[in-house]
Amino acid sequence: MTSISESTKTLLKKHGYHLAGTHGAVKTCLWLNKSLRNTGACYKSKFYGMTSHRCIQMTPTLVCNHRCLHCWRAVEVPVEIPPVWDLPQDIVKGVFDEHRRLISGYGGSEFMDKTRWKEAFSPKHVAISLSGEPTLYPYLPELIEEFHKKEMTTFVVTNGTNPEMVAQIKPTQLYISLNAPDEDTYEKACQPLGNSWENILQSLEILKDSKTRTAVRITLTKGVNMVDPQGYARIIGLAEPDYVELKAYMHLGFSRKRLSQDNMPSHDEVLEFSRQVAQAMNYQIADDSRGSRVVLLSKDGEKQNIV
């Protein structure tokens, strides 16, 4: 039994999502494709040493409690909380089965690097950030552990609205998406289903004591939340994260129904905003990727590979 309607399944499949179990999903990303062709790699490769063609992008649930303007995902598509949650091992099996099926489709291309294509069948990283809010899945700690048993590194991106779960999970790197420097901007940018601002602040404080690598991630949207760098610095200071990623909103996917190209900041604009945040936090710019319009901050201006 699934909580996802047939019409929603059809729409998700059209946009490259493949169900893993009854409510999880997996999708190959642009950078996996580029890495297989030797034509580029994700900024996480540049920042943290991840191997783009050996990375899985997945989620244990498509349910989300935000309707962010900048989200390229189908946040307007209704997905109900399932009556019964899949077990972690079943989701992992579904993710691997679907990922390998998706990867196999690249094999016939003359532009494919055959060595990398073979390596892609033995993934090393999993980004639990595809869609939905992963902390709504009640067995997220066990799911992370299942991937770790396979000697994979795990990235979890959460919106921070579920601090109890944020306190429980121990991925290789834990991100909180912070897309506003204050509550009013949060309501405008993220359109939450219920007020979760205090929960987000609590999650940031939990991040401060986390035993894993931590990051705060900001999607900057001109005319929406690209304001008050000092405000961002104050709130990020609650978490004292290892890294801060500031990334431009990109006019892609379903976000094109909500925002225009004018809402996309240039890389130079992201750099300047990042300098202001860094100065207010006493952090330093550690790296940037012009192609992805993203800037990395750290306390000492250094970065460390994840593997």
QUICOR-V253924 format. One record per residue. N is the residue number from 1. RES is the residue in one small letter. PHI is phi in whole degrees, -180 to 180 (none if undefined). OMEGA is omega in degrees with one decimal (NA if undefined). D_CENTER is the distance of its C-alpha to the mean C-alpha in whole Angstrom. Layout:
N/RES/PHI/OMEGA/D_CENTER + N/RES/PHI/OMEGA/D_CENTER
This chain:
1/m/none/-178.5/27 + 2/t/-124/177.8/24 + 3/s/-91/-176.8/23 + 4/i/-105/-177.2/22 + 5/s/-69/-179.8/25 + 6/e/-63/179.4/26 + 7/s/-65/177.6/25 + 8/t/-68/176.8/22 + 9/k/-57/-179.4/21 + 10/t/-61/179.8/23 + 11/l/-65/-179.8/21 + 12/l/-64/179.5/18 + 13/k/-64/178.0/20 + 14/k/-60/-178.4/21 + 15/h/-98/170.3/17 + 16/g/90/177.6/17 + 17/y/-84/175.1/15 + 18/h/-125/-177.8/17 + 19/l/-68/173.7/18 + 20/a/-120/-169.3/18 + 21/g/76/-176.3/20 + 22/t/-97/-177.1/21 + 23/h/-144/174.2/18 + 24/g/-89/179.8/15 + 25/a/-153/176.9/14 + 26/v/-138/-178.8/13 + 27/k/-154/174.7/13 + 28/t/-78/-177.1/14 + 29/c/-102/-179.5/12 + 30/l/-56/-173.4/14 + 31/w/-74/173.3/14 + 32/l/-62/178.4/15 + 33/n/-60/-179.0/18 + 34/k/-66/-179.1/19 + 35/s/-64/177.6/19 + 36/l/-63/-179.2/21 + 37/r/-96/-177.1/23 + 38/n/61/-177.9/23 + 39/t/-118/178.3/22 + 40/g/154/179.6/19 + 41/a/-151/179.6/16 + 42/c/-61/177.5/12 + 43/y/-60/176.1/12 + 44/k/-66/174.2/11 + 45/s/-68/179.6/14 + 46/k/-69/-175.8/16 + 47/f/-79/-167.6/15 + 48/y/-125/177.4/15 + 49/g/78/176.8/17 + 50/m/-71/-179.7/14 + 51/t/-104/-167.9/16 + 52/s/-61/-177.2/14 + 53/h/-80/176.9/17 + 54/r/-117/-178.4/16 + 55/c/-118/175.3/13 + 56/i/-103/175.3/12 + 57/q/-109/-173.6/9 + 58/m/-148/171.9/10 + 59/t/-146/175.1/10 + 60/p/-82/178.3/13 + 61/t/-154/176.2/13 + 62/l/-93/177.8/13 + 63/v/-73/176.7/15 + 64/c/-140/178.9/13 + 65/n/-104/172.5/15 + 66/h/-120/173.3/14 + 67/r/-129/-171.6/15 + 68/c/-60/179.5/13 + 69/l/-60/-173.0/15 + 70/h/-83/-172.8/13 + 71/c/-68/179.2/11 + 72/w/-81/-178.2/11 + 73/r/-87/-175.0/11 + 74/a/-85/-175.7/15 + 75/v/-67/178.9/15 + 76/e/-77/-177.9/18 + 77/v/-78/-177.0/19 + 78/p/-73/174.1/20 + 79/v/-131/-177.4/19 + 80/e/-87/172.6/21 + 81/i/-63/-175.2/21 + 82/p/-68/177.6/22 + 83/p/-66/177.7/26 + 84/v/-137/-179.5/25 + 85/w/-86/173.9/22 + 86/d/-65/174.8/22 + 87/l/-73/-177.9/22 + 88/p/-55/-177.4/19 + 89/q/-65/177.6/22 + 90/d/-72/177.0/22 + 91/i/-66/-179.5/18 + 92/v/-62/178.3/18 + 93/k/-61/179.0/21 + 94/g/-62/179.3/20 + 95/v/-63/-178.9/17 + 96/f/-65/-179.4/19 + 97/d/-60/-177.7/22 + 98/e/-70/179.9/20 + 99/h/-62/-179.9/18 + 100/r/-65/178.0/21 + 101/r/-65/178.6/23 + 102/l/-66/-179.3/20 + 103/i/-65/-177.4/21 + 104/s/-59/-179.7/25 + 105/g/-68/-180.0/25 + 106/y/-84/-169.6/24 + 107/g/-62/-176.0/27 + 108/g/-85/-176.4/30 + 109/s/-77/178.9/29 + 110/e/-72/-178.6/31 + 111/f/-91/-175.3/28 + 112/m/-79/170.5/26 + 113/d/-81/-171.8/27 + 114/k/-63/179.1/28 + 115/t/-65/179.6/27 + 116/r/-66/179.5/24 + 117/w/-61/177.8/24 + 118/k/-66/179.2/26 + 119/e/-64/-177.1/23 + 120/a/-63/178.6/20 + 121/f/-76/175.9/22 + 122/s/-123/-175.1/21 + 123/p/-65/-178.4/18 + 124/k/-112/-174.2/17 + 125/h/-131/172.5/13 + 126/v/-134/176.2/11 + 127/a/-98/-179.4/7 + 128/i/-90/-169.6/7 + 129/s/-158/-171.8/4 + 130/l/-65/-176.0/6 + 131/s/-165/179.6/8 + 132/g/71/178.5/10 + 133/e/-115/-170.8/10 + 134/p/-61/-177.7/10 + 135/t/-73/173.6/12 + 136/l/-78/176.3/15 + 137/y/-81/-169.9/16 + 138/p/-68/-178.1/19 + 139/y/-108/-177.8/19 + 140/l/-61/177.7/15 + 141/p/-59/179.7/17 + 142/e/-70/177.6/19 + 143/l/-64/178.3/16 + 144/i/-60/179.9/15 + 145/e/-63/177.9/19 + 146/e/-60/178.0/19 + 147/f/-68/179.1/17 + 148/h/-64/176.7/18 + 149/k/-61/178.5/22 + 150/k/-91/178.1/21 + 151/e/59/176.6/20 + 152/m/-107/172.2/17 + 153/t/-85/-176.8/14 + 154/t/-124/170.7/11 + 155/f/-110/174.4/8 + 156/v/-116/175.6/7 + 157/v/-113/180.0/5 + 158/t/-122/176.2/8 + 159/n/-86/172.9/9 + 160/g/80/-175.7/12 + 161/t/-81/-177.0/15 + 162/n/-124/-173.2/16 + 163/p/-60/179.3/17 + 164/e/-61/178.7/19 + 165/m/-76/177.2/17 + 166/v/-56/-179.3/15 + 167/a/-70/-175.1/18 + 168/q/-89/-168.3/18 + 169/i/-84/-179.5/16 + 170/k/-136/175.4/16 + 171/p/-73/176.7/13 + 172/t/-64/174.0/14 + 173/q/-140/-176.1/11 + 174/l/-111/179.5/10 + 175/y/-106/162.1/8 + 176/i/-117/174.7/9 + 177/s/-81/178.8/8 + 178/l/-118/-171.9/12 + 179/n/-115/176.8/13 + 180/a/-164/176.9/17 + 181/p/-91/-178.7/19 + 182/d/-160/-173.0/21 + 183/e/-67/-179.3/22 + 184/d/-63/178.3/23 + 185/t/-66/177.2/21 + 186/y/-59/179.3/18 + 187/e/-60/-178.0/20 + 188/k/-73/-173.2/20 + 189/a/-81/-171.7/17 + 190/c/-106/178.8/15 + 191/q/42/-175.9/18 + 192/p/-68/173.3/18 + 193/l/-88/-171.6/20 + 194/g/102/-176.7/22 + 195/n/-87/-176.1/22 + 196/s/-120/-174.5/19 + 197/w/-58/-179.6/19 + 198/e/-64/176.5/21 + 199/n/-63/179.9/19 + 200/i/-64/177.7/16 + 201/l/-62/177.9/19 + 202/q/-65/179.0/20 + 203/s/-63/178.1/16 + 204/l/-63/177.3/16 + 205/e/-67/176.4/20 + 206/i/-64/-179.5/19 + 207/l/-58/-178.4/16 + 208/k/-58/-177.5/20 + 209/d/-100/-177.7/21 + 210/s/-67/179.5/19 + 211/k/-91/180.0/20 + 212/t/-110/174.5/17 + 213/r/-67/-174.5/15 + 214/t/-129/178.5/13 + 215/a/-150/169.2/11 + 216/v/-112/-174.4/11 + 217/r/-120/-179.7/9 + 218/i/-123/170.7/11 + 219/t/-96/-175.1/11 + 220/l/-93/-179.1/14 + 221/t/-120/-179.8/16 + 222/k/-61/179.2/20 + 223/g/82/-178.7/22 + 224/v/-124/-173.1/20 + 225/n/-133/-179.4/18 + 226/m/-88/-175.2/19 + 227/v/-139/168.3/22 + 228/d/54/178.1/23 + 229/p/-59/177.9/22 + 230/q/-66/176.7/24 + 231/g/-64/175.5/23 + 232/y/-59/-177.5/19 + 233/a/-60/-179.9/21 + 234/r/-63/-177.4/23 + 235/i/-71/177.7/20 + 236/i/-61/178.7/18 + 237/g/-59/175.7/21 + 238/l/-61/-173.8/21 + 239/a/-95/-173.7/18 + 240/e/45/-173.3/19 + 241/p/-71/173.9/16 + 242/d/-64/-176.5/17 + 243/y/-138/169.2/14 + 244/v/-128/175.6/13 + 245/e/-110/175.2/11 + 246/l/-113/-172.4/13 + 247/k/-128/178.2/12 + 248/a/-69/165.8/14 + 249/y/-60/176.4/13 + 250/m/-115/-173.9/14 + 251/h/-80/-173.0/16 + 252/l/-133/171.5/15 + 253/g/56/-174.8/15 + 254/f/-73/179.7/16 + 255/s/-64/179.6/16 + 256/r/-66/176.3/19 + 257/k/-79/-173.5/21 + 258/r/-113/-174.0/20 + 259/l/-132/179.6/20 + 260/s/-113/177.9/22 + 261/q/-62/179.6/22 + 262/d/-65/179.1/23 + 263/n/-80/-179.6/20 + 264/m/-87/173.6/18 + 265/p/-76/174.7/19 + 266/s/-76/178.4/21 + 267/h/-63/179.3/20 + 268/d/-64/176.7/23 + 269/e/-67/176.7/22 + 270/v/-64/178.7/19 + 271/l/-59/-178.1/21 + 272/e/-65/178.0/23 + 273/f/-63/-179.7/21 + 274/s/-65/177.2/19 + 275/r/-60/-179.5/23 + 276/q/-68/177.5/24 + 277/v/-64/-178.6/21 + 278/a/-60/-178.9/22 + 279/q/-64/-179.3/25 + 280/a/-69/-179.1/25 + 281/m/-95/-170.8/23 + 282/n/64/170.5/25 + 283/y/-102/178.9/22 + 284/q/-133/174.4/23 + 285/i/-73/-178.8/21 + 286/a/-97/-179.1/20 + 287/d/-172/171.8/19 + 288/d/-155/179.1/17 + 289/s/-133/-175.7/17 + 290/r/-64/-178.5/19 + 291/g/-62/-179.8/18 + 292/s/-100/-178.7/14 + 293/r/53/-177.4/15 + 294/v/-135/-179.7/14 + 295/v/-125/179.3/15 + 296/l/-109/173.8/15 + 297/l/-111/170.2/17 + 298/s/-145/-175.1/19 + 299/k/-64/-175.3/22 + 300/d/-113/-178.6/24 + 301/g/77/178.7/23 + 302/e/-105/175.1/22 + 303/k/-138/-176.8/19 + 304/q/-132/178.3/19 + 305/n/-61/-175.0/18 + 306/i/-82/180.0/16 + 307/v/-126/NA/19
